[in-house]
């Protein structure tokens, strides 16, 4: 029996299909050109404030002068933002902030409610401002939906990466204890579904070059949902569990079985997969926009509370907050600033 239970072609734009405990997954790939104003918000880029056209080389999303997502609320789940290229400027209602990218991972537990902005600063005037990242929403169980918000930053040099002996396959472990290569996994925020090893949550970025192969082991626990997404290199005839995959697809996998991924040596380029895995929470999901609870009554409460309190307000001078061009990567948490040589988190 194949480890592949189902194959679904990925949408040309918008979020990917996900399985419990995940709620949402989107792959951002934008080829922003050089910015002569280098992030000073002097040039108004083409866009209408709600720009998601997948036929264009880049999108402004909800931004005008800077692409991205100006301040917006969340409650009842977590965001995992895993970067590969480009930069993200984060600011939130707790006064935390950061600039991260180029392999860094930001993990935020929204819990009882937080407002944050995620902008994509165009810091290069002499070359393209390419952006590639995944944003993934991980649900919280009922008992943790109203916990205090928390925030963690994992710098690129702290994120475990496994490389095959022949150098033709690699796995970046954004979450989970797979392919650690002798490194310890980065610890999720304390109230995360991923914080309990029994829930076997994994978020892996798999890259295989022509002639390479990789065996993904079976899950550590029973009754685990596992999805694999072919996001790059779909024309290269990658083989998953012996089946040739020619489209950008979501593969629903039998997590009780290991799976082999192979790429023929005559392929023209590498392939890249995202793997999402975890034990399902198995609770009702009521979702409306940025709020994810268990009942519609709780959703109404979330809207009413946000209308009254703004989840603590917005302490920043702009809704589309970005930092100076030369600021570099940093994290500001509880008034203390750190740089990529330190991991940081706050409850």
C-alpha positions as CSV (number, residue, x, y, z in Angstrom):
1,X,0.0,0.0,0.0
2,X,1.3,3.5,-0.9
3,X,2.1,6.0,1.7
4,X,0.2,8.5,-0.5
5,X,-3.5,8.6,0.5
6,X,-4.6,11.5,-1.7
7,X,-3.1,14.0,-4.1
8,X,-4.8,17.5,-4.6
9,X,-3.5,20.1,-7.0
10,X,-2.5,23.3,-5.2
11,X,-4.5,26.5,-5.9
12,X,-2.7,29.0,-8.1
13,X,-3.2,31.6,-5.4
14,X,-4.3,31.8,-1.8
15,X,-3.9,29.3,1.0
16,X,-3.1,25.6,0.7
17,X,-5.5,22.9,2.1
18,X,-4.5,21.9,5.6
19,X,-5.4,19.2,8.1
20,X,-6.0,19.4,11.8
21,X,-4.1,20.8,13.9
22,X,-3.2,23.3,11.1
23,X,-5.6,25.9,10.0
24,X,-3.9,27.8,7.2
25,X,-0.7,27.7,5.1
26,X,0.4,30.1,2.4
27,X,3.6,30.3,0.3
28,X,4.7,33.9,-0.4
29,X,7.0,34.2,-3.4
30,X,7.4,37.8,-4.6
31,X,10.1,39.2,-7.0
32,X,10.1,42.8,-5.8
33,X,12.3,45.1,-7.9
34,X,14.9,47.5,-6.5
35,X,13.3,50.3,-4.4
36,X,14.9,53.7,-5.1
37,X,13.3,55.1,-1.9
38,X,14.9,52.2,0.1
39,X,11.9,51.8,2.4
40,X,11.2,55.5,3.1
41,X,7.7,55.1,1.8
42,X,8.1,57.8,-0.9
43,X,7.1,55.6,-3.8
44,X,3.6,54.4,-4.1
45,X,3.8,50.9,-5.7
46,X,1.1,49.6,-8.0
47,X,-1.6,48.0,-5.9
48,X,-5.1,48.7,-4.6
49,X,-4.7,47.8,-1.0
50,X,-5.9,44.2,-1.6
51,X,-3.5,42.8,-4.1
52,X,-3.2,39.0,-4.4
53,X,-2.9,38.6,-8.2
54,X,-0.8,35.4,-8.7
55,X,-0.2,36.3,-12.4
56,X,2.0,39.2,-11.4
57,X,5.7,38.9,-10.4
58,X,4.9,40.4,-7.0
59,X,2.0,41.4,-4.8
60,X,1.4,44.4,-2.5
61,X,-1.2,42.4,-0.4
62,X,-2.7,45.1,1.9
63,X,0.1,47.6,1.6
64,X,0.4,50.7,-0.5
65,X,3.9,52.1,0.0
66,X,5.4,48.9,1.4
67,X,4.0,45.4,0.6
68,X,2.6,43.4,3.4
69,X,-0.1,43.3,6.1
70,X,-0.6,46.4,8.2
71,X,-1.9,46.0,11.8
72,X,-4.6,43.4,12.2
73,X,-5.8,41.3,15.2
74,X,-5.6,37.5,15.9
75,X,-7.1,35.4,18.7
76,X,-7.2,31.6,19.4
77,X,-4.2,30.2,17.4
78,X,-0.6,30.6,16.5
79,X,1.3,31.9,13.5
80,X,4.6,30.4,12.4
81,X,6.4,32.5,9.8
82,X,9.3,30.6,8.2
83,X,11.5,32.6,5.9
84,X,13.9,31.6,3.1
85,X,14.6,34.9,1.3
86,X,13.9,38.5,2.1
87,X,12.9,40.4,5.2
88,X,9.8,40.9,7.4
89,X,9.2,43.7,9.8
90,X,7.1,42.7,12.8
91,X,5.4,45.1,15.3
92,X,2.6,44.2,17.7
93,X,0.3,45.6,20.4
94,X,2.5,44.2,23.2
95,X,5.3,46.6,22.1
96,X,7.4,43.8,20.6
97,X,9.0,44.2,17.3
98,X,11.6,42.7,15.0
99,X,13.2,42.5,11.6
100,X,13.8,38.9,10.5
101,X,14.3,36.9,7.4
102,X,16.9,34.9,5.3
103,X,16.1,31.7,7.2
104,X,14.8,33.0,10.5
105,X,11.6,31.7,12.0
106,X,9.1,33.8,14.0
107,X,6.5,31.9,16.2
108,X,3.7,33.9,17.8
109,X,1.0,32.6,20.1
110,X,-2.0,35.0,19.7
111,X,-3.9,33.4,22.6
112,X,-6.4,35.8,24.1
113,X,-5.7,38.4,21.5
114,X,-2.9,40.4,19.9
115,X,-2.6,42.9,17.1
116,X,0.4,42.8,14.8
117,X,1.7,44.0,11.5
118,X,3.9,42.1,9.0
119,X,5.4,44.3,6.4
120,X,8.0,43.4,3.8
121,X,10.6,46.2,3.7
122,X,12.3,46.8,0.4
123,X,15.7,47.6,1.7
124,X,17.7,47.2,-1.6
125,X,18.0,50.0,-4.1
126,X,20.7,48.3,-6.2
127,X,19.2,44.8,-6.6
128,X,15.9,42.9,-6.5
129,X,14.1,42.5,-3.1
130,X,13.1,38.8,-3.5
131,X,10.8,37.4,-0.8
132,X,10.1,33.8,-0.1
133,X,8.4,32.6,3.1
134,X,5.7,30.4,4.5
135,X,3.1,31.5,7.0
136,X,1.4,28.7,8.8
137,X,-1.4,28.9,11.3
138,X,-1.4,26.2,14.1
139,X,-4.5,25.8,16.1
140,X,-4.7,26.0,19.9
141,X,-6.8,23.6,21.9
142,X,-9.8,25.0,23.9
143,X,-7.9,25.1,27.2
144,X,-5.2,27.3,25.6
145,X,-7.1,29.6,23.4
146,X,-7.2,32.4,25.9
147,X,-3.6,32.2,27.2
148,X,-1.4,35.3,27.4
149,X,0.2,36.0,24.0
150,X,3.8,35.0,23.5
151,X,6.5,35.6,20.9
152,X,9.6,33.7,19.9
153,X,12.3,34.3,17.4
154,X,14.6,31.6,16.1
155,X,17.5,33.0,14.1
156,X,18.7,31.2,11.0
157,X,21.9,30.0,12.7
158,X,19.9,28.3,15.4
159,X,17.5,26.4,13.1
160,X,18.5,22.8,12.7
161,X,19.4,21.8,9.1
162,X,20.2,18.2,8.1
163,X,22.3,17.5,5.0
164,X,22.8,14.1,3.2
165,X,26.3,12.8,2.9
166,X,26.3,13.4,-0.9
167,X,25.0,16.9,-0.4
168,X,22.0,16.3,-2.7
169,X,19.3,16.5,0.0
170,X,18.6,18.7,2.9
171,X,15.9,19.2,5.5
172,X,15.3,22.3,7.6
173,X,13.5,21.5,10.8
174,X,11.4,24.6,11.5
175,X,9.5,22.5,14.1
176,X,9.7,19.0,15.3
177,X,12.4,16.5,16.3
178,X,13.1,15.0,12.8
179,X,16.4,15.3,10.9
180,X,18.0,17.3,13.7
181,X,21.5,16.5,12.6
182,X,22.8,16.5,16.2
183,X,21.2,19.8,17.0
184,X,18.4,20.3,19.5
185,X,15.0,21.4,18.2
186,X,13.9,24.9,18.7
187,X,11.4,25.0,21.6
188,X,7.9,26.3,20.6
189,X,6.2,28.8,22.9
190,X,5.0,27.1,26.1
191,X,1.3,27.0,25.4
192,X,1.7,25.7,21.8
193,X,0.1,22.4,20.7
194,X,3.7,21.7,19.4
195,X,5.2,22.1,22.9
196,X,4.0,18.6,23.9
197,X,6.1,15.9,22.1
198,X,3.1,13.6,22.3
199,X,1.4,15.8,19.6
200,X,4.3,15.0,17.2
201,X,4.1,18.4,15.4
202,X,6.6,18.9,12.6
203,X,7.2,21.6,10.0
204,X,9.9,20.6,7.6
205,X,11.4,22.2,4.5
206,X,12.8,19.5,2.2
207,X,15.1,20.3,-0.7
208,X,16.4,17.6,-3.1
209,X,18.8,18.3,-6.0
210,X,19.0,16.2,-9.2
211,X,20.2,12.7,-8.4
212,X,19.3,13.0,-4.7
213,X,17.0,11.0,-2.5
214,X,15.6,11.2,1.0
215,X,13.6,8.9,3.3
216,X,11.2,10.6,5.6
217,X,10.6,8.3,8.6
218,X,7.2,7.3,9.8
219,X,5.7,9.5,12.6
220,X,6.7,9.0,16.2
221,X,3.1,8.7,17.3
222,X,-0.1,7.0,16.1
223,X,-3.0,8.9,14.7
224,X,-1.0,11.7,13.2
225,X,-2.0,13.8,10.2
226,X,0.7,14.4,7.6
227,X,0.6,16.6,4.5
228,X,3.4,17.2,2.0
229,X,3.3,20.1,-0.5
230,X,5.4,20.2,-3.7
231,X,6.1,23.9,-4.0
232,X,9.0,24.3,-6.3
233,X,10.4,22.2,-9.2
234,X,7.2,20.4,-10.1
235,X,8.3,19.9,-13.7
236,X,11.3,17.8,-12.7
237,X,9.4,14.4,-12.3
238,X,10.1,13.9,-8.6
239,X,9.1,10.5,-7.3
240,X,7.3,10.2,-4.0
241,X,6.9,6.6,-2.8
242,X,7.6,5.5,-6.4
243,X,4.9,7.8,-7.9
244,X,6.0,10.5,-10.3
245,X,4.7,13.9,-9.2
246,X,4.4,16.4,-12.1
247,X,2.2,19.1,-10.5
248,X,2.3,21.4,-7.6
249,X,0.2,19.3,-5.2
250,X,-0.7,18.6,-1.6
251,X,-0.1,14.9,-0.8
252,X,-2.1,13.6,2.1
253,X,0.2,10.9,3.6
254,X,-0.2,7.8,5.7
255,X,2.1,8.9,8.6
256,X,2.5,5.3,9.9
257,X,4.7,4.6,6.8
258,X,8.1,6.0,5.8
259,X,8.2,7.7,2.4
260,X,11.1,7.9,-0.1
261,X,11.5,11.0,-2.3
262,X,13.8,10.8,-5.3
263,X,14.8,13.2,-8.0
264,X,16.2,11.8,-11.3
265,X,19.8,12.9,-12.1
266,X,18.7,14.3,-15.5
267,X,16.3,16.8,-13.8
268,X,17.1,20.4,-14.6
269,X,16.6,21.8,-11.1
270,X,15.9,21.0,-7.4
271,X,12.6,20.2,-5.9
272,X,11.2,21.7,-2.7
273,X,8.6,20.2,-0.4
274,X,6.9,21.5,2.8
275,X,5.8,18.9,5.3
276,X,3.2,19.7,8.0
277,X,2.4,17.0,10.6
278,X,0.7,16.8,13.9
279,X,-1.8,14.9,16.1
280,X,-5.2,16.4,15.5
281,X,-6.8,18.5,18.2
282,X,-10.2,17.0,17.4
283,X,-12.3,20.0,18.6
284,X,-14.9,22.1,16.9
285,X,-13.4,25.0,14.9
286,X,-15.3,28.3,14.5
287,X,-13.4,30.7,12.4
288,X,-14.1,34.2,11.1
289,X,-11.2,36.0,9.5
290,X,-8.4,36.5,12.1
291,X,-10.3,34.8,15.0
292,X,-10.4,31.0,15.6
293,X,-12.4,29.7,18.5
294,X,-14.6,26.7,19.2
295,X,-18.1,28.3,18.9
296,X,-19.7,31.1,17.0
297,X,-20.6,32.7,20.4
298,X,-16.9,32.9,21.2
299,X,-16.3,34.5,17.7
300,X,-18.9,37.2,18.5
301,X,-17.2,37.8,21.9
302,X,-13.8,38.2,20.1
303,X,-15.2,40.9,17.8
304,X,-16.9,42.7,20.6
305,X,-13.8,42.7,22.8
306,X,-11.5,43.8,19.9
307,X,-13.9,46.6,19.1
308,X,-13.8,47.8,22.8
309,X,-10.1,47.2,23.7
310,X,-8.2,46.8,20.4
311,X,-6.4,44.0,22.3
312,X,-4.2,46.6,24.1
313,X,-4.1,49.2,21.3
314,X,-1.4,50.0,18.8
315,X,1.7,51.7,20.2
316,X,3.4,52.4,16.8
317,X,3.2,55.6,14.7
318,X,2.1,53.8,11.5
319,X,-0.3,51.0,10.8
320,X,2.2,49.7,8.2
321,X,5.2,49.9,10.5
322,X,8.7,49.4,9.0
323,X,12.1,50.1,10.4
324,X,15.1,52.1,9.0
325,X,16.8,50.6,6.0
326,X,20.0,50.0,7.8
327,X,18.5,48.6,11.0
328,X,19.5,45.0,10.3
329,X,17.8,41.9,11.8
330,X,16.8,42.3,15.4
331,X,14.1,41.4,18.0
332,X,12.7,43.8,20.5
333,X,11.0,42.0,23.4
334,X,9.9,43.5,26.7
335,X,12.1,46.5,25.8
336,X,15.2,44.5,25.3
337,X,16.8,44.3,21.9
338,X,18.7,41.2,20.7
339,X,20.4,40.3,17.4
340,X,20.8,37.0,15.5
341,X,23.5,35.6,17.8
342,X,20.9,35.1,20.5
343,X,17.6,33.2,20.6
344,X,14.8,35.0,22.3
345,X,11.2,34.4,23.6
346,X,8.7,36.0,25.9
347,X,5.5,34.9,27.6
